[in-house]
Amino acid sequence: MLEQGYPVDRIDTGTAHSARVYDYILGGKDHYAVDREAGDVMCEEWPALPVHMRANRKFMHRAARYLAREEGIGQFLDIGTGLPTSPNLHEVVQQVRPDARAVYVDNDPIVLTHARALLTGSAEGRTAYVDADMRDPEAIIGSGQFQELLDLRQPVGLMIIGILHFILPPDDHSLVRRLLEPLPAGSFLAMTIGTADFAPREVNRVADEYARRGMPMKLRTKAEAEALFEGLDLVGPGLTQVHHWRPDADQERVDDRDIAMYGAVARKNA
C-alpha cells in the first residue's frame, strides 16, 4: 500500500521526527501529533528554542547568499533539507543567480514528497531531490541527481545545516570529508553545529528529550566544532554563533544564551 507514492511502512506517524519537530516549532503545517507533543515539551525545557531555530535558518540564508553573490557559486548540495519553509536554498541563491542549481538530500518520505511539490526553481535554474541519508554518502554521490545536476568541473556549495548534531562520533568527521571529497577545489562548506556552550542546563535538557524520543545527539564545544573544518580555509569571521556570522543590518537582536549553534563557511583549496 502506498501513501503519496511511498510505502506506508516508511511513513512513521507514531514517532517524532527531527524535521517535523523543527517544522512545528517554526510554525509550519507538516507534522503529526507526536511531533507537536515533542516540540511542546522541548520548548518547555528551553523557551528560546524557536529563536535558536530561526537563527539557524537565517544563517543558511546569509551563507547561501554570500556564496552566490561574493564567491560566484552557482550549484549547491543541501544535506538534510528538512520540510520546505520559504525562502528555501534555491530561492535565496536564484535571486542572485537565476541559473543556480540545487540538489536537495533527505531521507524522510514526507519531506521528499513536499520537496518535489514545492521546491521548484527558476526557469533558468534546476533543482533535484535525492532520497538518501547523510550516513550513506555513497548513495548521495552515486545518485543520478548528483551526477546529472552538479558539474564537478566547477565549485559547489555544500550545505550541512542543522543536522550534524544528529551525527555521532566517530562518524562525523569521516562523513563530512567523504561528502567534500568529490567536490573540486574552490568549493565551499557551510555548516552549523549544535553546542551547549551558552546555555548548558537548558540545551542539555532539550538534547535529553530528543534522545528519549530516539534521536540522540552530540553537542560540541567550540574546539570540537572547529576541528570539523580542519584542512579548510575559514571565511571571516570564522566560526561563531550563527547569529554573529555576517549579520544583516536589520537582524533580530537576540541574547547569546538563546543560540545553541555554531556556524561557519570554509573554502576547500585542494
C-alpha positions in Angstrom: 0.0 0.0 0.0 1.3 3.5 -0.9 0.7 6.9 0.6 1.8 9.9 -1.5 3.9 7.5 -3.6 5.8 5.9 -0.7 5.2 2.5 1.1 3.1 3.2 4.2 5.8 1.4 6.4 8.2 4.2 5.5 5.9 6.9 7.0 6.1 6.6 10.8 3.4 8.9 12.3 3.9 7.4 15.7 7.4 8.6 16.3 8.7 12.2 16.4 11.0 13.1 13.5 13.5 15.9 13.8 12.5 17.6 10.6 8.8 17.6 11.5 9.5 18.9 15.1 11.6 21.7 13.5 8.7 22.5 11.2 6.2 22.6 14.0 8.4 24.9 16.2 8.9 27.2 13.3 5.2 27.5 12.7 4.8 25.1 9.8 2.0 22.8 8.9 3.6 19.5 8.0 3.8 17.5 11.3 1.8 15.0 13.4 0.5 15.0 16.9 3.6 13.2 18.1 5.8 15.9 16.7 3.7 18.7 18.3 3.9 16.9 21.6 7.7 16.6 21.4 8.1 20.2 20.3 5.9 21.5 23.2 7.9 19.5 25.7 11.2 20.8 24.3 10.1 24.4 24.3 9.0 24.0 28.0 12.6 22.8 28.7 14.1 25.8 26.8 11.7 28.5 25.7 14.4 30.1 23.5 14.3 27.0 21.1 12.2 28.8 18.4 14.6 31.8 18.5 17.5 29.4 18.1 15.9 27.6 15.2 15.1 30.8 13.4 18.7 32.0 13.8 19.9 28.7 12.3 17.6 29.1 9.3 18.7 32.7 8.8 22.4 31.7 8.9 21.6 29.3 5.9 20.1 32.2 4.0 23.1 34.5 4.6 25.7 31.8 3.9 24.0 30.8 0.7 23.6 34.4 -0.4 27.3 35.1 0.3 28.4 32.1 -1.7 26.3 33.0 -4.7 27.0 36.7 -4.6 30.6 37.0 -3.3 32.1 33.7 -4.4 30.1 33.1 -7.6 28.9 29.7 -6.6 26.1 28.5 -8.9 25.5 25.0 -7.7 24.6 23.7 -4.2 24.3 20.3 -2.4 22.0 20.6 0.6 22.2 17.8 3.1 19.3 17.2 5.4 16.9 19.6 3.6 14.0 19.3 6.0 10.5 20.4 5.2 10.3 23.3 2.8 10.0 26.6 4.5 10.3 29.6 2.2 12.6 31.1 1.3 14.4 27.8 0.6 18.1 27.5 -0.5 17.4 27.6 -4.3 15.1 30.7 -3.8 17.8 32.5 -2.0 20.6 31.8 -4.5 18.4 32.2 -7.6 17.7 35.8 -6.5 21.4 36.3 -7.1 22.0 33.8 -9.9 18.8 32.8 -11.7 20.7 29.9 -13.3 21.8 28.4 -9.9 21.1 24.7 -9.3 20.4 22.8 -6.1 20.4 19.2 -5.2 18.4 18.5 -2.0 19.0 15.4 0.1 16.8 14.0 2.8 15.6 10.5 3.9 12.1 11.3 5.3 9.4 10.4 2.7 7.2 13.2 3.8 10.0 15.7 3.4 10.7 14.4 -0.1 7.0 14.5 -1.1 6.7 18.1 -0.1 10.0 18.9 -1.7 9.0 17.6 -5.0 5.8 19.6 -4.9 7.1 22.8 -3.5 10.8 23.2 -4.3 10.5 24.4 -7.9 13.3 26.5 -9.3 13.5 29.4 -11.7 13.2 28.9 -15.4 17.0 29.1 -15.8 17.9 27.1 -12.7 17.2 23.5 -11.8 16.5 21.5 -8.6 16.6 17.8 -7.8 15.9 15.6 -4.8 17.8 12.6 -3.5 16.2 10.1 -1.2 19.2 9.3 1.0 20.8 9.6 4.4 23.9 11.6 5.2 25.2 8.5 6.9 25.4 6.9 3.4 27.4 9.4 1.4 27.9 6.8 -1.4 24.2 6.8 -2.1 24.2 10.6 -2.4 27.4 10.8 -4.5 26.3 7.9 -6.7 22.8 9.1 -7.3 21.7 10.1 -10.8 20.6 13.5 -9.5 24.0 14.3 -8.1 25.8 13.1 -11.2 23.5 14.9 -13.6 22.9 18.2 -11.9 26.3 19.0 -10.4 29.2 19.9 -12.8 32.2 18.7 -10.8 34.5 20.8 -13.0 33.0 23.8 -11.2 32.9 24.7 -7.5 30.0 23.5 -5.4 28.5 24.9 -2.2 28.0 22.0 0.3 25.4 23.0 2.9 25.1 20.9 6.1 22.7 22.9 8.2 21.1 21.9 11.5 21.8 18.2 11.1 25.4 17.4 12.3 24.4 17.2 15.9 22.5 14.1 15.0 25.7 12.5 13.6 27.6 10.9 16.5 31.3 10.5 16.7 33.4 8.8 15.3 31.4 9.1 12.0 31.1 12.9 11.9 34.5 13.8 10.6 34.6 11.0 8.0 31.1 11.7 6.6 31.8 15.4 6.2 35.1 14.6 4.4 33.5 12.0 2.2 30.9 14.5 1.0 33.6 17.1 0.3 35.9 14.6 -1.4 34.4 14.6 -4.9 33.9 18.4 -4.9 36.6 20.4 -6.8 39.0 22.9 -5.3 37.2 26.2 -4.8 34.2 24.6 -3.4 32.8 25.7 0.0 31.4 24.0 3.1 28.7 25.9 5.1 27.8 24.1 8.3 26.1 24.6 11.6 27.0 22.7 14.7 24.9 22.3 17.9 26.5 23.3 21.2 25.7 23.6 24.8 28.4 26.2 25.5 26.0 29.1 26.1 23.0 27.6 28.0 24.3 24.2 29.1 21.5 23.3 31.5 18.6 24.2 29.2 20.2 22.9 26.0 21.2 19.6 27.5 17.6 19.1 28.8 16.4 19.5 25.2 19.1 17.0 24.0 17.9 14.5 26.6 14.4 14.9 25.3 15.5 14.2 21.7 17.4 11.2 22.9 14.4 9.8 24.8 12.5 10.0 21.5 15.1 8.0 19.6 17.1 11.0 18.3 20.4 11.1 20.2 22.6 14.0 19.5 26.1 15.2 20.1 26.6 18.8 21.3 30.1 20.1 20.6 32.4 22.6 22.2 33.9 25.4 20.1 37.1 23.4 19.8 35.3 20.3 18.6 33.3 22.4 16.1 36.5 24.0 14.7 38.1 20.6 14.3 35.3 19.7 11.8 36.7 22.4 9.4 40.3 21.1 9.7 42.1 21.4 6.3 39.7 24.1 5.0 40.2 27.9 4.9 37.6 29.6 7.1 35.9 32.6 5.7 35.8 35.6 8.0 34.6 36.0 10.7 35.4 32.3 11.2 33.4 30.0 13.5 30.9 32.0 15.5 27.4 31.6 17.0 25.2 31.6 13.9 23.6 35.0 14.6 27.0 36.6 14.7 28.1 35.3 11.2 27.8 38.3 8.9 24.6 39.5 10.4 22.1 41.6 8.3 21.7 45.2 9.3 18.1 44.7 10.3 18.7 41.3 12.0 16.7 40.4 15.1 18.6 41.1 18.3 19.0 38.0 20.4 20.8 37.0 23.6 23.8 34.7 23.1 22.3 32.4 25.7 19.4 31.8 23.3 21.5 30.4 20.5 23.0 26.9 20.7 24.6 26.7 17.3 28.0 27.5 15.8 28.2 28.2 12.1 31.0 28.8 9.6 31.8 28.9 5.9 35.0 27.4 4.7 36.8 27.0 1.3 38.3 23.8 0.0 41.6 24.5 -1.7 42.7 21.1 -2.8 
